[in-house]
Amino acid sequence: MTTVTVYSTGRGCVRCMLTCRKLAEAGIPSRVIDLTTQANSHTRQYLTDDLGYSEAPVVIVDDEPDQHWAGFRPDLIDRLAAGIPHTGRDEP
């Protein structure tokens, strides 16, 4: 079963909340990692320096680590729920 990790900037991030809600509505299990904590600073650095993202949330499909995106992307969540792959970095 597909699961995803949502890298969030906290409860005040509307796009992060919408992403988590859309994943739940689509029946896709997810876990949330808060990037605002010092304990996750290495992860934040990886997402910005290595993957090149500058906005939250960053969503990574756990069973396909090359499948990821940033921002609230209901279109990509729908594709994921339908089993249609999306590979690589994609921003609107």
C-alpha positions as CSV (number, residue, x, y, z in Angstrom):
1,M,0.0,0.0,0.0
2,T,1.2,3.5,-0.8
3,T,2.1,5.8,2.0
4,V,3.5,9.3,1.9
5,T,5.5,11.5,4.2
6,V,4.4,15.2,4.4
7,Y,7.1,17.5,5.4
8,S,5.3,20.4,7.0
9,T,6.1,23.8,8.5
10,G,3.5,23.4,11.3
11,R,-0.1,23.8,12.1
12,G,-0.2,27.3,10.7
13,C,0.6,26.1,7.2
14,V,-2.7,26.0,5.3
15,R,-1.3,24.2,2.3
16,C,0.1,21.5,4.7
17,M,-3.3,21.1,6.3
18,L,-5.1,20.9,3.0
19,T,-2.6,18.3,1.7
20,C,-3.1,16.1,4.8
21,R,-6.9,16.4,4.5
22,K,-6.8,15.5,0.8
23,L,-4.6,12.5,1.4
24,A,-7.0,11.3,4.2
25,E,-10.0,11.8,1.9
26,A,-8.3,9.8,-0.8
27,G,-7.5,7.0,1.7
28,I,-3.8,7.4,1.4
29,P,-1.9,6.8,4.7
30,S,0.5,9.6,5.5
31,R,2.8,10.7,8.3
32,V,3.7,14.3,9.0
33,I,7.2,15.5,9.8
34,D,7.4,19.0,11.4
35,L,10.3,20.9,9.8
36,T,10.2,23.7,12.3
37,T,11.8,21.6,15.1
38,Q,15.5,21.7,15.6
39,A,15.5,17.8,15.6
40,N,14.5,17.9,11.9
41,S,17.0,20.5,10.7
42,H,19.0,17.9,8.8
43,T,15.8,16.9,7.0
44,R,14.9,20.5,6.2
45,Q,18.4,21.0,4.8
46,Y,18.1,17.9,2.6
47,L,14.7,19.1,1.2
48,T,16.0,22.5,0.4
49,D,19.6,21.8,-0.6
50,D,19.4,18.4,-2.2
51,L,15.8,18.4,-3.6
52,G,15.7,22.2,-4.2
53,Y,12.3,22.9,-2.6
54,S,11.6,26.3,-1.0
55,E,7.9,25.9,0.0
56,A,5.9,23.5,2.2
57,P,4.6,21.0,2.3
58,V,7.0,18.7,0.5
59,V,5.3,15.3,-0.2
60,I,7.4,12.2,-0.8
61,V,5.9,8.9,-1.7
62,D,7.6,6.4,0.6
63,D,7.6,3.4,-1.7
64,E,8.8,5.6,-4.7
65,P,11.3,8.1,-3.3
66,D,11.8,9.7,-6.7
67,Q,8.1,10.7,-6.6
68,H,7.8,14.0,-4.8
69,W,6.4,17.5,-5.0
70,A,6.0,20.7,-3.1
71,G,2.8,22.7,-2.3
72,F,-0.8,21.7,-2.2
73,R,-1.3,19.6,-5.3
74,P,-4.7,18.0,-5.3
75,D,-4.1,16.9,-8.9
76,L,-1.1,14.8,-7.9
77,I,-2.9,13.4,-4.9
78,D,-5.7,12.3,-7.2
79,R,-3.2,10.7,-9.6
80,L,-1.6,8.9,-6.7
81,A,-4.9,7.6,-5.4
82,A,-5.7,6.4,-9.0
83,G,-2.4,4.6,-9.2
84,I,-1.0,6.9,-11.9
85,P,2.7,7.5,-11.2
86,H,4.2,10.9,-11.1
87,T,8.0,10.8,-11.1
88,G,10.3,13.6,-10.1
89,R,10.1,17.1,-9.0
90,D,7.1,19.0,-10.1
91,E,6.0,22.5,-9.1
92,P,3.0,24.4,-10.4
